Amino acid sequence: MPSESKMHKLKEEFLKMVPPTLFFFIALHLVALVRSLMTSGQGLPPASSVQIALSALILGKAVLLADMLPAINRFPDKPLAYNVAWKTMLYFAAASLIHYLERLYDAYKEVGSVAAANAKLLAVTVWPHFWGIQIVILVLVLNYCAIRELGRVLGEERIFRLFFRDDISGSARLPHGG
């Protein structure tokens, strides 16, 4: 039956989108909290959670789309650091663009034109705060990519067992010492 096949595919795509979306939902809340503490220190306005959820969904879908590109796993025969660095660069660029567009949208609502909003944004941006947020985003994306690459190589189930189960045994046990 074609509709069962479509529903199965939709469910499969949705389940693939959950981990990056959840990661970015939490990460973007962290970024928003840091931004809030750096500016007014008043906490997060309720509307920002809706914006964050939308951004997390966009980033989650962007990760899925990027994963379909042949160039995403550009270094399959190299150490994991190559793919981690490559993917971090790509995802960081996407996250930075979304960060900029969110700020641009807020400025656009005030001034009514994209050019004026961009000029206002450049004039009022507190650059040390901006770069601080970018560093937080970079570290979060780097961690995401490193964990994701480990999951790809070691297997997601094994990673889950290592982090969340008491019964790690046999091949899942990590060597002691350093």
Solvent accessible surface area in square Angstrom, and as a share of the most:
residue,aa,sasa,rsa
1,M,170,0.76
2,P,101,0.63
3,S,59,0.38
4,E,117,0.53
5,S,73,0.47
6,K,145,0.61
7,M,123,0.55
8,H,121,0.54
9,K,110,0.47
10,L,114,0.57
11,K,127,0.54
12,E,64,0.29
13,E,39,0.17
14,F,124,0.52
15,L,100,0.50
16,K,102,0.43
17,M,35,0.16
18,V,56,0.32
19,P,79,0.50
20,P,4,0.02
21,T,20,0.12
22,L,99,0.49
23,F,54,0.22
24,F,5,0.02
25,F,74,0.31
26,I,110,0.56
27,A,6,0.04
28,L,27,0.13
29,H,39,0.17
30,L,79,0.39
31,V,4,0.03
32,A,9,0.07
33,L,75,0.37
34,V,37,0.21
35,R,55,0.20
36,S,12,0.08
37,L,112,0.56
38,M,61,0.27
39,T,90,0.52
40,S,73,0.47
41,G,42,0.40
42,Q,152,0.68
43,G,30,0.28
44,L,61,0.30
45,P,80,0.50
46,P,120,0.75
47,A,69,0.54
48,S,16,0.10
49,S,42,0.27
50,V,109,0.63
51,Q,67,0.30
52,I,12,0.06
53,A,35,0.27
54,L,106,0.53
55,S,6,0.04
56,A,0,0.00
57,L,86,0.43
58,I,85,0.43
59,L,5,0.02
60,G,0,0.00
61,K,81,0.34
62,A,34,0.26
63,V,3,0.01
64,L,13,0.06
65,L,95,0.47
66,A,18,0.14
67,D,44,0.23
68,M,124,0.55
69,L,103,0.51
70,P,129,0.81
71,A,56,0.43
72,I,4,0.02
73,N,57,0.29
74,R,133,0.49
75,F,56,0.23
76,P,95,0.60
77,D,140,0.72
78,K,106,0.45
79,P,89,0.56
80,L,56,0.28
81,A,70,0.54
82,Y,100,0.38
83,N,1,0.01
84,V,17,0.10
85,A,63,0.48
86,W,46,0.16
87,K,10,0.04
88,T,9,0.05
89,M,108,0.48
90,L,62,0.31
91,Y,10,0.04
92,F,47,0.20
93,A,60,0.46
94,A,34,0.26
95,A,6,0.05
96,S,26,0.17
97,L,103,0.51
98,I,27,0.13
99,H,11,0.05
100,Y,72,0.27
101,L,82,0.41
102,E,42,0.19
103,R,61,0.22
104,L,20,0.10
105,Y,120,0.46
106,D,45,0.23
107,A,7,0.06
108,Y,91,0.35
109,K,123,0.52
110,E,121,0.54
111,V,66,0.38
112,G,52,0.50
113,S,47,0.31
114,V,92,0.53
115,A,80,0.62
116,A,44,0.34
117,A,0,0.00
118,N,50,0.26
119,A,60,0.46
120,K,64,0.27
121,L,23,0.11
122,L,97,0.48
123,A,84,0.65
124,V,91,0.53
125,T,32,0.18
126,V,80,0.46
127,W,107,0.38
128,P,103,0.65
129,H,56,0.25
130,F,52,0.22
131,W,144,0.51
132,G,23,0.22
133,I,3,0.01
134,Q,11,0.05
135,I,107,0.54
136,V,37,0.21
137,I,8,0.04
138,L,72,0.36
139,V,75,0.43
140,L,32,0.16
141,V,2,0.01
142,L,80,0.40
143,N,69,0.35
144,Y,13,0.05
145,C,1,0.01
146,A,34,0.27
147,I,94,0.48
148,R,77,0.28
149,E,1,0.00
150,L,76,0.38
151,G,8,0.08
152,R,119,0.43
153,V,83,0.47
154,L,64,0.32
155,G,29,0.28
156,E,143,0.64
157,E,129,0.58
158,R,66,0.24
159,I,24,0.12
160,F,110,0.46
161,R,61,0.22
162,L,37,0.18
163,F,142,0.59
164,F,145,0.60
165,R,121,0.44
166,D,152,0.79
167,D,82,0.42
168,I,39,0.20
169,S,72,0.46
170,G,65,0.63
171,S,93,0.60
172,A,0,0.00
173,R,125,0.46
174,L,104,0.52
175,P,122,0.77
176,H,166,0.74
177,G,76,0.73
178,G,132,1.27
